[in-house]
Amino acid sequence: MQVLNGGLGADLKKRELAPGKKTKMKITVEGSHLKDLKSVPRILLITNDPENPKVMIKVNTTLTK
């Protein structure tokens, strides 16, 4: 797992999964670091799935005052 923006944090409950199993991912957003972004914040997952070796998760954010 690779977090591609400084204002994001991510944590997986399990790092290794058996085929067909699921886990939860917790994504933390620090709004003060995201206000000057020029692109959508993303998290990259590199897997051993031959059909999806790389999974890009885009994190949609809305900053409010």
Helices and strands as residue ranges (DSSP letters): E 2-3, E 8-12, E 25-29, H 31-34, E 42-46, E 54-58
